[in-house]
Amino acid sequence: MGAPEESPTILVVVGSAITRARTRAVCARIRAFVPGRAPLVTCDVGAAEPDLETVDALAQLQLTALRLGSTVRLRHARGDLRELLALTGLAETLGLPVDLLGRRGWEPEQREQPLGIEKEVERRDPTV
């Protein structure tokens, strides 16, 4: 009896000039890579621009991987791209931790504690 076969891994490097046509071509190559076995797709996004084209490309790659029974994992995701993915709701889907309170400029709201009765009511006042 041999050792169980590991899932194949595909490394996709997303550069600064990602287009829909290139995304479709990469998705087609992922589907054709190993028929019948779901590849693990690792996406290096270190050089990717944090814009909606990149988010769209990552969403398409994830959808393709999910249809094959696999998933996409990101590598080298910078802060701006992480924030954009969190804002669009894709961060968790792509395996990134979501910590919006840790973002730059975000602080939890501080509320004042009530000190006591703020308004006195006379007993003869009719209730509303």
VOGU-3710 file (C-alpha; in Angstrom, 3 decimals, decimal comma):
1> mgapeespti> 0,000/0,000/0,000  1,440/3,385/-1,014  1,173/6,707/0,747  -1,951/8,725/-0,037  -1,481/11,144/-2,891  -1,378/14,807/-1,983  -3,469/17,306/-3,867  -1,545/19,084/-6,573  -0,651/22,701/-5,875  -0,834/25,528/-8,376
11> lvvvgsaitr> 1,020/28,781/-7,722  -0,552/31,821/-9,369  1,365/35,100/-9,252  -0,950/38,100/-9,583  0,935/41,121/-10,926  -0,091/44,714/-11,267  -1,651/44,284/-14,730  -4,370/41,704/-14,128  -7,142/41,744/-16,742  -10,359/39,800/-17,167
21> artravcari> -8,931/37,959/-20,182  -5,867/36,858/-18,196  -8,088/35,842/-15,278  -10,256/33,689/-17,567  -7,128/32,075/-19,029  -5,728/31,259/-15,570  -9,096/29,817/-14,486  -9,155/27,614/-17,613  -5,634/26,359/-16,840  -6,645/25,563/-13,255
31> rafvpgrapl> -9,651/23,551/-14,496  -7,458/21,623/-16,952  -4,511/21,101/-14,592  -5,425/17,727/-13,121  -8,878/16,476/-14,106  -10,629/14,690/-11,270  -8,356/15,997/-8,506  -8,877/19,344/-6,881  -5,720/21,454/-6,928  -4,805/23,712/-4,033
41> vtcdvgaaep> -4,391/27,170/-5,538  -1,856/29,444/-3,831  -2,038/33,010/-5,056  0,967/35,301/-4,562  -0,496/38,816/-4,488  2,585/40,699/-3,263  2,813/42,736/-6,499  -0,952/43,114/-6,999  -2,547/46,538/-6,982  -5,240/46,921/-4,306
51> dletvdalaq> -8,080/47,698/-6,735  -11,384/46,199/-7,822  -9,817/44,425/-10,827  -7,630/42,458/-8,423  -10,601/41,725/-6,164  -12,610/40,533/-9,183  -9,728/38,306/-10,329  -9,358/36,772/-6,861  -13,106/36,183/-6,640  -13,074/34,415/-10,040
61> lqltalrlgs> -10,108/32,266/-9,020  -11,827/31,325/-5,761  -15,065/30,469/-7,572  -13,161/28,237/-10,003  -11,341/26,495/-7,148  -14,571/25,994/-5,179  -16,234/24,416/-8,207  -13,353/21,928/-8,304  -13,714/21,194/-4,591  -10,665/23,218/-3,614
71> tvrlrhargd> -9,857/26,720/-2,428  -7,521/29,660/-2,988  -5,030/30,740/-0,343  -3,278/34,094/-0,543  0,392/34,771/0,026  2,071/38,149/0,651  -1,190/40,130/0,807  -0,416/43,751/1,751  -2,479/45,829/4,153  -4,389/47,855/1,541
81> lrellaltgl> -5,426/44,732/-0,347  -6,400/43,005/2,915  -8,594/45,978/3,833  -10,248/46,010/0,405  -10,921/42,272/0,598  -12,389/42,711/4,094  -14,576/45,567/2,845  -15,903/43,437/-0,033  -16,471/40,426/2,219  -13,899/38,189/0,515
91> aetlglpvdl> -11,158/38,167/3,152  -12,453/35,167/5,106  -13,302/33,297/1,913  -9,688/33,693/0,784  -8,281/32,561/4,123  -7,320/35,965/5,533  -8,086/36,854/9,144  -10,599/39,682/9,411  -9,669/42,271/12,023  -11,356/45,532/11,091
101> lgrrgwepeq> -10,677/47,056/14,519  -6,953/46,596/13,881  -7,123/48,834/10,810  -5,350/52,147/10,737  -7,494/54,954/12,111  -10,167/52,724/13,615  -10,729/52,879/17,327  -13,662/51,607/19,325  -16,053/54,327/20,401  -15,702/55,462/23,987
111> reqplgieke> -18,979/56,204/25,740  -19,515/58,235/28,844  -20,896/56,374/31,812  -24,189/57,754/33,138  -23,615/59,510/36,436  -27,122/59,403/37,832  -30,545/60,872/37,234  -30,418/63,413/34,448  -33,928/64,770/34,779  -36,054/65,148/37,852
121> verrdptv> -39,770/64,501/37,547  -42,448/65,983/39,780  -45,004/63,509/40,992  -47,904/65,685/39,849  -46,776/65,499/36,214  -49,179/63,350/34,180  -47,654/60,329/32,527  -47,501/60,307/28,782
//
